Each structure stands twice: as C-alpha cells, then as structure tokens.
Amino acid sequence: MNLHMIGCTHRAAGVEIRERLAFSGAQVGDALDRWQQSLPDTELVLVSTCNRVELYAATPHESTEAGPQELANALLSYHGVSPASVNGQLIQLENREVIAHLFRVAASLDSMVVGEPQILAQVKEAYQAAHDLGTAGPVLHDLFQASLHAARRVHNETGLHRHRVSIPSVAIADFATRVFEDFDDKRVLVLGAGEMAEETLRYLHDAGARRIHVVNRNEERGRQLAEAWSGDYHPWDDLWEQLVAADMAIGATAANEPVVTAATFAQHVAPRRHQRPLFMLDLAVPRDFDPAVGDALGVYLYSLDDLESACRLNRRARAKELPAAERILDDEVARYLAAAHHRVAAPVITGLRRGMEGPKQAELARLFNKLPQLDDAARGEIEQFADRLVNKLLHPPLESLRDAAREGPPHGLLDALRRLFRLED
Amino acid sequence: MESGVNIICFAASYAVALAIEVVGGWRQIAWRRWGLLLATTAGLVAHTWYLGRRVAATPAAPLASPHDWFLVAAWLLAVIALAAMIHYPGRSLGLFLLPATLALIGGSLAADDEPLATFAATRFWGILHSYCLLLGFLAVLLGFLAGMMYLLQSRRLKSKTLPATDGFRLPSLEWLERANSRALGAAAALVGLGFVTGVVLRWSRTDAVRGIPWTDPVALSLAAMLLWLLVAEGFRLLYPAARGRKVAYLTTTAFAFLLLTLALFTLYGERLHGVAAPSQPPSADGGQA
C-alpha cells in the first residue's frame, strides 16, 4: 500500500492560495482525466471544497512516476501555479498519515467549523466522481469507504454534530424548530436584504421553507433576493401587513434605529395576530426589532447576542465531545491498517492453501484407488480427515501472519513463507 | 394477586422509566432510550397481566369498579407513553405522561374495587357509556398535559433558554398546540357521548332510581365539565385565531373539572351506581357516572 496526499487546507494555506487551487465540478473531471493519462498506474481522488483542495493517490508499489513531487506538480500545473508561490503552504502526507487525515476530514474534525455536516457529503461526492471516471481503484475504494464508516461512527456515537455553531444554523435548528414542527407551510418575511438574511434563508430553504417574502426599501435588491429564493417582493409600505401575515420575520436591514418598535408592533400588528406565534430573528446591527417587542404574547424574539451565546455554549459542548471522536478515529485507523496489512498477506495465504490442496487431492486419489472397497461414507470421513489435517497444519503459520499484520506489513514473514513453501514457483 | 404480579410491580417499572427520563435530562446517558423503553414495556406487560387476571376473576372487568377504571385509564396512558417514546425518541414526553400514569395508579389504590351494581339496561349502552367516559377523561388529561408542555415550552422560548443547557427536549409549540386542540375536540365529543349514554341508561331503568340524579355530586361535576368542554370547544371553533396559549388555559381548566369529577367518583361512586350483590355476576356496564 502506497498512499499519498498532496494539497492545501484552511489550516496551512491562506484563502488566496485555496482559491487559486480550487477546482469546480467540471474541472475535477477534466483534471482527473488528464492526470490519469500521465499517471496510468495511479488511483486518484480529488477533494475540492472552499476550505481544502486535496489530491489522494494510491499506487500498487513504490512508484517513481507518482511520488509526492510528481503529484504536487500535477496539482499546481493544472492551474498554472508555480511551486514557489505556494512554498510551505502545501501539505504532503504518506500512508498512515493519509489515512488518519482523510478520516479526520470526513468526520469533520479537520473542518473550520468542527462538526459541520456538509463535509461528509463532499467527501462522498469526490469519491463518486473519481469512481465514475475510473480513476479510483480498489485501494482508494477501501480507504474512502472506511473514512465514511469512521465518520458515521463519530456522528452516531458522539454528540459532536448535535451542537451547531453558526448563527443561522443555531437560529433555525435550535430555536425555530422549537416553535414550528415544519416549515413548508410557514410564511417567512425578510426585512432588508443583508448577507446574514440570505444565509439564514439558505438554512430555512434546506429545512423546507418555500413561502419567502421580502420587504426592502431598495426595490431592485429586494426583488433580487426574492427571486433568488423563488419568493415575493413587497414594498416597504406593506411592512405591517406582511408582519401580520408572517410566521417568521428576519430583520436584516441597515437601518440606524429599530424599524419595529414595541409601540408600532402593538398598534399595527399585535391586535390582528391574536397571539398567533411569531418567530422573530434580529440579525441586524444595530437592531431592527425593539427588544420590548419580544414581550408581546406569542412573539419569540432572538437577537444576535442571544444566538451568539447559544453558539458559544455549543462550541464548549462540542469541545467536550472531541476526545471521544478522536478515540473512534484512532480505533478506525488501527482497524483499517490491520485489514490493509492483512490484505498484503492475502496472496501468500491463498498460495499456501493452494499449495496444500494439490498434494492432498493427489494423495486422496491414490488412497481411494488402493482401497476400492470403501463406501461413500468411509470416503467422506477420509476426505474430512484430510481437510482437518491441512487446516491444522496451516493454522500456526496463518495465525503468526495475522499477528504480524497487526503491527505492520509482515514483509519478512511473507518472504520466509514464500521461500519455505516455494510459493514463487 | 395470586400470580405474584401486583400493582407495585408495574408502578415500580413506570417509576424506574420516569427516573431514567428525569436523570437523562440532566446528564447524557448512552442507554437512556433503551432503558426507558425496557422499563415502560416491562411495566405494561405486568400491567396487562394484572388487568387480565382481573378480567378472569370478574368477567365484567375491566371497567366493573372504580379501581379497574383507574387502572385501565393508566394502562391506556402507559401505551400512549410507550408509543410517544418510540415515535418521538428525542422528546421528553415521558416526563409528563409517566407521572400522570402513576397518579392514575395511585388513584386506583384509593378507589373501591367492588363491582358496581348492574342496571336494567342493555349491555351495549353500559359498555358505550363506560368507554366513552374513560376515553373522554383520557383526552382531557392528554389535553391538559399538552397544554402544560405548551406553556412550559413557551416560557422557555421567551426566557431564551439555550439549547445546550436544555436537557429536556419538548415538542414544538406547533405540535403541542395541535395535540391540545385535538384533545379538546375529542374530549368534548367523548364526554358528551358518555353523558348522553348515561342519561339513556338511567331512563331505561324500571326501578325506583329511574331518572337523572341531578343531586348526585358525580353527575353534577360531570355535567359541569361537559358544559365547560363544550364552551371551550365552541370558543376554539368560533375563534380559530385564538390558539395556543388560550386553548392551553381552557384545557387546564377542564382538567380541574376532571380532577373534581374523579375525586367525587372515587369517594361517592357507589352512591350513584350502588354495589353489586356478592351473589350477582358482575357486568360490564358498571362504570356509569
């Protein structure tokens, strides 16, 4: 097993380098296709996200044509980036380091926001793309499947993914879901068209929200945001009407003072809502909604400060889960390595069994010729005896092989077995 | 009972399930869900066994006496609790349903276990009357629990209790409001039907107690509860915008009537129904209020 990984991540490389080395979906296919022609014996998978660009390679033996330098050149030359410009920002890993790194990436322990769920799907997609193009072979198949298994274990056996840490994700997943059971029939009103509102809409859309309404002073920008989410734009004058009809309201304007005060809410909105629940998210600085609006019956108002406190607590809760996640990954890496080492020994084991099978069959045939009076039951017994004898003779060397495989590739033992049993012949 | 399964067995199982639910709210327990399911299922098995033995001993059971009535109500609530644990594993519904189950079991200890007198009415009306009231009372109880959860969840959301410090996960306000409204509607219909069938039962009697016992405290409290349920349901239907908190308060008040009715039923039930003579075989229509 010869594994390599060349690439850059948010830990070692700045965003300008990551941007220069990033691959779009179409570029991934093109690059893998091109590299496959120049490195025909090498399995390749390319993982490219906004936080990392990583090229995983596996060769059947120590390859001079697909060493770290050659892989780095392939990666950089695709974008015409000179090695000098990324000096010190590319990471190069081999064998065990590659396995441990990929497991951490898939389990989201290497992510900028530890525990974020998107990375698992991205790793899966990267492998699938390579598989479809035929650049991922059996070694990378095993490696990526094992990484997905390890990530699922971390997800299922720790609370790492339960605690969200970004403001919009906390707002939707931890607070809005405690008010609403589902979002597909909920009317979402966005005041303003800030970036935070757009990010929150993304989470809401993923959660099923489809009835998006935007109220904005700038009609062009408001319409733009509404169209991006298949919603409706309303002029600013409709604000009170829209607040009466809304189930959720997201404040994201650039106003210098609250656009909804307790008095205006009590005058224009509250009497017509009859205490119907209204989930309000104030993502603006300074605030769009007067905090006193939250005192109205049926109104659940959260500001950036409230959400940031939740994020901070979630980060602490996640940190507590990290040791358990690390233990799972260590366990999975050890298991993967043992299985990989055992696979190295597989041809020798097969050769040993085959080497015994021939003489066994020959001896049985000779014995049955000498004793033609044997009935089927007696023949069956003798065949079983021969099988048991072969298995018992093979048991000690195979056990020794398995034990040695736990420590590393048992090359010495394999050589000895090949020579002792003339397996090369 | 002779089988060795008694009320303590299943009450203890439900209590263990409740303890797991409570502790699970404070600290993460890996086996919490399985422990909850195991303890509740064990309780239900023992509970079913106990009720089965009661039915074998008194063929008119399970609603022949106030004691059985409470136990059947507790059994139904435990079934609902188990279903909620399976269907909504992340929510602390057991925290509300299990104490109510235990309270009903506690009520059965105070209630008379003598079969109530048989009536000169058809068995059909007796069974219908008993089951309608049982299910109606259960609907009021569930509506009350959903209302309590609604008010608690609303309060936690208002006070911005942070999810990371929030071990007890309740259903969403929307879910609780829906459950509360449905329970109120079901309670009004079932208690109403139970009351009407009770009137039919009394009118069908040919003896001296024929007619509606308007001076009976159980009948009076039941009539008051029914009136309140009808008013509450009418209010909910006429003002659909007035939901959530208001419906929660309405069901909470209905629960107060329920408590009063149950207390009177436990204390004075035999005055209305009379106790069956020991020689008479008990019948299923004994649960009339």
Chai-1 contact restraints between the chains, C-beta under 6 A:
chainA,res_idxA,chainB,res_idxB,connection_type,confidence,min_distance_angstrom,max_distance_angstrom,comment,restraint_id
A,D174,B,P163,contact,1.0,0.0,6.0,A-B,restraint_1
A,R178,B,L157,contact,1.0,0.0,6.0,A-B,restraint_2
A,R178,B,S172,contact,1.0,0.0,6.0,A-B,restraint_3
A,V179,B,S172,contact,1.0,0.0,6.0,A-B,restraint_4
A,V179,B,L173,contact,1.0,0.0,6.0,A-B,restraint_5
A,F180,B,S172,contact,1.0,0.0,6.0,A-B,restraint_6
A,F180,B,E174,contact,1.0,0.0,6.0,A-B,restraint_7
A,E181,B,S172,contact,1.0,0.0,6.0,A-B,restraint_8
A,E181,B,E174,contact,1.0,0.0,6.0,A-B,restraint_9
A,E181,B,W175,contact,1.0,0.0,6.0,A-B,restraint_10
A,H274,B,A241,contact,1.0,0.0,6.0,A-B,restraint_11
A,H274,B,A242,contact,1.0,0.0,6.0,A-B,restraint_12
A,Q275,B,R245,contact,1.0,0.0,6.0,A-B,restraint_13
A,P277,B,L173,contact,1.0,0.0,6.0,A-B,restraint_14
A,Y300,B,L157,contact,1.0,0.0,6.0,A-B,restraint_15
A,D306,B,K160,contact,1.0,0.0,6.0,A-B,restraint_16
A,A310,B,L162,contact,1.0,0.0,6.0,A-B,restraint_17
A,L313,B,L162,contact,1.0,0.0,6.0,A-B,restraint_18
A,L313,B,A164,contact,1.0,0.0,6.0,A-B,restraint_19
A,N314,B,A164,contact,1.0,0.0,6.0,A-B,restraint_20
A,A317,B,A164,contact,1.0,0.0,6.0,A-B,restraint_21
